[in-house]
C-alpha cells in the first residue's frame, strides 16, 4: 500500500447522529487540500447504531476505515490506539461532535506542509457550568504547578502530528496515555491555531463529571513525578504545625480556654484529609506502574473494517 499523506482519526461512542455528518464534512474539507488521505473511526463499544452506519459508509467509500473495540477502553486509550495504527505521513485527531471544526482542516494541513510537526487547535473559550469551569481552572493550575512539563490550556488534542512525533510517543509505552501532555513532553515545537468552540452538533456528550475527573486524575498522575514528593512536604508542615500548637493548647487549657483543642482537631483533620488526597494520587501512579509491568495493550480489537491486508 502506498503511504498516504494524512490519516484522520475520529473516536466515537454512541454518535449515531454525528458519525455520517462528520465523515462527510471531513472528506469534503480534506478533498479541498489536495492531499491523499484516509479516515479512521474507532468505536469504543457504542450501544446505538453508530457501528452499523459506519459499516455502510465503509462499503461506499474505500477511504473510510473502522476499528471496533471489544469493550469500552476509555477516552485516553481508544483514540491513542487508532493514532498509533494510522499509516499516514501525518495524523489528525478530532472529535465526532463538530466541537473540533472540520473547516479548520485545510489550515492545519497547510501549516504541516509548511514544515510544522505538531499543529494544535486551541479553543478560545470553554462553555461549561460555573462549577466545571472552576474545576477545569484548578486542574490546569495543578498541572502547571506540579507537572513535569507545561500543559497547553484549552488544547484538547485536536490537531495534526507527524509520524515522527507519533512514533516517539509510542516509544514511551504509556498504559493510559495523556496524549496532549505527551505531545509537549516530546519537546517538538508546537504551532497553535485558536478557534471559537462551536456547540455540539447533535446527541449528548459522553463526558460527565466523573469521566472528566477520571481523565484529569490519570493525566495528572501520568504527567507529574514531583507529586510523589508533595505528601512528604505536606506531612512535614503538618507535623511542625502540630508541635507549634501543642504548647499553645497546654497554656490555653491552664487558662481555661479549652476551645483551642477544637482548633487543633480541625488542623489534624485537615492534615489527614490532604494526605489522603495525595495518597490517592500516588495510588494512581502505582497503578500505572503496575500496568506498565503487565504490558497492558491500549485496547483489544473486536474487528476491523475496510483495512487493506498490507495496512
MOJOVEN-V722058 format. One line per field, one symbol per residue. ss: DSSP state (a for helix, b for strand, c for the rest). phi: phi as a letter, one per 40 degrees, with the letter a starting at -180 (. if undefined). burial: b if it has 16 or more other C-alpha atoms within 10 Angstrom, else e. Layout:
ss = ???
phi = ???
burial = ???
This chain:
ss = cccccbbbbbbbccccccaaaaaaaaaaaaaaacccbbbbbbbccccccaaaaaaaaaaacccbbbbbbccccaaaaaaaaaaaaccccbbbbbcccccccaaaaaaaaaaaaccccbbbbbbccccccaaaaaaaaaaaaaaaaaccccccccccccbbbbaaaaaaaaacccccccaaaaaaaccccbbbbbbcccccccccccccaaaaaaaaaaaaaaacccaaaaaaaaaaaaaaaaaaaaaaaaaaaacccccaaaaaaaaaaaaaaaaaaaaaaaaaaaaaaaaaaaccccccbbbbbcccccc
phi = .ccccbbbbbcbafbccbdcdccccccccccccgccabbbcbcbgcbbcdccccdcccccbcccbabbccacbgccccccdcccccbccbbbbacccgcbcdcccdcccccccchccbbbcbccabcacdcccccccccccccccbccacbcdgcchcibbcccccccccccfccbccccccdcdcgccbcbbcaccccccagbccccdcccccccccccccbaccdcccdccccccccccccccccccccccccgcccdccccccccccccccccccccccdcccccccccccfcccabccabbgccccc
burial = eeeebbbbbbbbbbbbbbbbebbeebbeebeeeeeebbbbbbbbbbeeebbeebeebbeeeebbbbbbbeebbbbbbbbbbbbebbbbbbbbbbbbbbbbbbebbbebbebbeeebbbbbbbbeeeeeeeeeeebbeebbeebbebbbbebbbbbbbbbbbbbebbeebbeeebbbbbbbbbbbeeeeeebbbeeebeeeeeeeeeeeeeebeebbbbbbbbbbeebeebbeeeeeebeeebeebeeebeeeeeeeeeebbeebeebbeebeebbeebbebbebbeebeeeeeeeeebbebeeebbeeeee
